[in-house]
Amino acid sequence: MENKEKKTVGKIIVDTYGGKIDVIEVNGEALIERQIRQLHEAGITDITVMVGYMKEKFRYLVDKFGVTVVDNDDYHRYNNGY
């Protein structure tokens, strides 16, 4: 059996402005959805999305794309995916 190492291919960062988060859209498609779709098209299906502030806005990605969503419970302390 081959020992496969998991690698981080990239990060999708969604910024917040004034305590409000919006899903950014380009040509009517949410940017995060487009990036996940493009990863799937490239054969990358093991995708983890780290969420913090307003994390409930991204839960639908689990059902729609089969990604893993991980809570960053310390987002308020570090403001990033430490």
Secondary structure, DSSP 8 states (H G I E B T S, - for coil): ----------------BTTB----EETTEEHHHHHHHHHHHTT----EEEE-TTGGGGTHHHHHH--EEEE-TTHHHHSS--
